[in-house]
Amino acid sequence: MRDCPRLALLCALLPWLQHTAAPRRPAQPLPSRNPRDLARSFDFDRVYSGVVSLTKENTYSFNYTSQPGQVNAVRVYVNSSSENLDYPVLVMVRQQKGVLSWQVPLLFQGLYQRSYKYQEVSRTLCPSEATNETGPLEQLVIVDVTSMAPLGAQYKLLVTKITHFQLQTNVAFHFTASPSQPQYFLYKFPDDVDSVIIKVRSEMAYPCSVVSVQNIMCPVHDLDHNVEFNGVYQSMTKKAAITLQFTPPWIFSPFAILSCYHKLFYLMQKKDFPSEQFFVVFVIRPEDYTCGGSFFIQEKENQTWNLHRTKNLKVTIVPSTKGSVDMKPILISLVIFLFFYFGFVLLILVHCIRFKRKSIDGSFGSSDGSGNTAVSHPIAAGTPEGSNYGAIEESSSSPGRQMSSSNGGQTFQSDTDSSVEESDFDTLPDIESDKNIIRTKVFLFLSDLSRKDQRIISKKYKIYFWNIVTISVFYALPVIQLVITYQKVANVTGNQDICYYNFLCAHPLGTLSAFNNIFSNLGYMLLGFLFLLIVLHRDILHHRALEAKDSFAMEYGIPKHFGVFYAMGIALIMQGVFSACYHVCPNYYNFQFDTSFMYMIAGLCMLKLYQSRHPDINASAYAAYASFAVVIMLTVLGVVSGEHNMWFWVIFSAIHILATLALSTQIYYMGRFKIDLGLFRRALMVFYMDFAQQCGRPLYKDRMVLLIVGNLINGSFALCGLIFRPRDFASYMLGIFICNLLLYLTFYIIMKLRSSEKLLPTPLLCIVATVVMWVASLYFFFQNPSSWEDTPAESRERNRECILLDFFDDHDIWHFLSATALFFSFLVLLTLDDDLDVVHRNQIRVF
């Protein structure tokens, strides 16, 4: 009985053993499925409806013939009434070279976890182009529609051929796009065109859109979440412009070697298309915050959001300037600025000829027998006050000046005397006891404030030059490194929202996206260098006069200290350098590069004006540059956190007003009002002496008028900043400097004329040229073809075409004119007091 189970098991396995032991037949292959047999009757431009579910899927086949030289594109439209995101309708399109799939409803993500779903989706399929080698090609498009919905999902399908898929040069094309229905088109470079500008226009600012240029590859990135993955792209409201260049194949290998060697990424820029063709892609954003729209959207708007996101666009592709034509505006600009150098050389030749003639005729002056030149003062000894009251005779000058001795001899030591140490600066030991008396007289003359050793003072002012050279080097190195990094990032990523160019007039050169904006800063550098040559020429002439013991150079006119002038020339050159660095990639984070030297230029001009009549008590280079450093630090804080920070503006306005009052006090009392613990007690005494006893009339009327007006202007700036809190804090600060400089220069000229002094033809001509140039340059400055205060898309609404030589825009002309205006402004300061060269210093008023 125990064998019964075994016998039963053997009987059960016997049929299986017989089947396995039998000889096998060869396996029959599964019948192949020809895609062309799926459906042969589906037509283009016909709507097909259907229902798909977990157990049912539909497949559609469309075919067409592509002829050589003809590009055919197909567009697939799918609409579904189902709003169930758990069971969407899935669409997969198969082609010869790839697969494209999406779902309906199509979901887009926004800020703060917001989502938007679109029931209607249309996509353009990547086209295949037949060639002469292949001949006509029969193209097949298979559309699979599926869904995992257990109860089924309805849909509608439409497949069409695009009749206008290839864009033509200089022909505008109108179309419509939405977030779920992006568009892209093909463009081929004509044989005679090397560079083109893609110009896109729209009458409506919103919805926000993206324009992308991508190389010929499939799939095309044409949705909001992937449009930034390939090519060059810009966000857009009403305007967009992208410049593209065709790189001929014959230059690939040598330039590739040079580019890799220098790490310039020339061939790695997305804007170069060796295949001579590219796709222009247009995507509509689901939200508008990237274009400056609102961050907040009401919930009820999400239900019909897709109905409001359609945008009408117009695209035009026009040829851009070829590289050979670009040399013409460059050469013309250089020739214009070289004319300034020609004029300088001509003036030197005229001066030399006149000097030789005077020397031959003996009319330059008569010698008094002691080596000095005698002179009769053409300006009367009387002053507007009726006398030279308060002037210190030259006999009371400091021994350090080494004036004429009783035997008629003079000793002179060069400014380059190595025995002059920094510890000697600003010393006046022989008159320390009467310094307060001299500098607080009612009527001051230049001889009262030019009593220190001229060698020491000249050495002191030359520190301005060496300090600004050092500052420029240390400031320039990280700036240049940063802007090069910006340009590389923009080139490699293709993100043209990083830099705020005028894209309608941006001429690229190598890795530089807007070479014209950089080149136009050459005027600052050329004219700054020319100003240095002019100052050097004057310095050499003055040095020779001192070596010749010329009394005109030693006792007459404004003391010649050229250190601040040299610093102004370097500042003008560096203004051009940093402005060029800024325009490599202009944006919100680096715009203060060039404004820093604008502050220095304005500050140095004010210091030079003050130094002309106050050579002994002007600020030292260390104090001046330390003040500039504080200003730049406040500017950085204002840029970073000043726009919405009320406390910053309160603190800054308080600092501004207190600094203005402190500086006014120093100017009013000629630096003799000390700031220490006894400040308030002395202030009360001064108020009592100067106002109470004088019945409200100040002791120094002219200075008081200047300081009252200056304090009112600065107080207005502080109040306006506190109320309006401008976003462009750097320009706000620059406005403060410029207004104070204009106020002081106007006061200086008025007081000069009031003191019976003259304006010679040269400074008068420079003043007129300065006014004309500044008015013209400010006109172009306020045209403002781009602005980092807006979003990149909003900034492009300001973009304008080139207006000069088809190469320069409004801002380039601002560079040229402002550089010329600054140059003439410097010449005004250099020549303003030339009429006093024959007036003794004890007759030159101080104001």
Buried (B, 14 or more C-beta within 10 A) or exposed (E): EEEEEEEEEEEEEEEEEEEEEEEEEEEEEEEEEEEEEEBEEBEBEEEBEBBBBEEEBBBBBBBEEBEEEEBBBBBBBBBBEBEEEEBBBBBBBBBEEBEBEBBBBBBBEBEEEBEBBBBBBBBBBBBBBBEEEEEEBEBBBBBBBBBEBEEBBBBBBBBBEBEEBBBEBEEEBEEEBBBBBBBBBBBBBEEEBBBBBBBBBBEEBBBBBBBBBBBBBBBBBBBBEEBBEBBBBBBBBBBBBBBBBBBEEEEEEEBEEEBEEEEBBBBBBBBBBEEBBBBBBBBBBBBBBBBBBEEEBEEEEBEEBBEEBBBEBEBBBBBBBEEEEBEEBBEEBBEEBEEBBEEBEEEEEEEEEEEEEEEEEEEEBEEEEEBBBEBEEEBEEEBEEEEBEBBBEBEEBBEBBBBBEEEEEBEBBEBEEEEBEEEBBEEBEBBEEEBEEBBBBEBBBBBBBBBBBBBBBBBBBBBBBBBBBEBBEEBBEEBBEBBBEBBBBBBEBBBBBBBBBBBBBBBBBBBBBBBBBBBBBBBBBBBBBBBBBBBBBBBEBBBEBBEEBBBBBBBBBBBBBBBBBBBBBBBBBBBBBBBBBBBBBBBEBBBBBBBBBBBBBBBBBBBBBBBBBBBBBBBBBEEBBEBBEEBBEBBBBBBEEBBEBEEBBEEBBEEBBEBBBEBBBBBBBBBBBEEEEEEEEBEEEBEEEBEEEEEEEBBBEBBBBBBEEBBEBBBEBBEBBBEEBBBBBBBBBBBBBBBBBEBBBEBBBBBBEEBEBEBBEBBBBBBEBBEBBBEBBBEBBEBBBBBBBBBBBBBBBBBBEBBBBBBBBBBBBBBBBBBBBBBBBBBBBBBBBBBBEBBBBBBBBBB
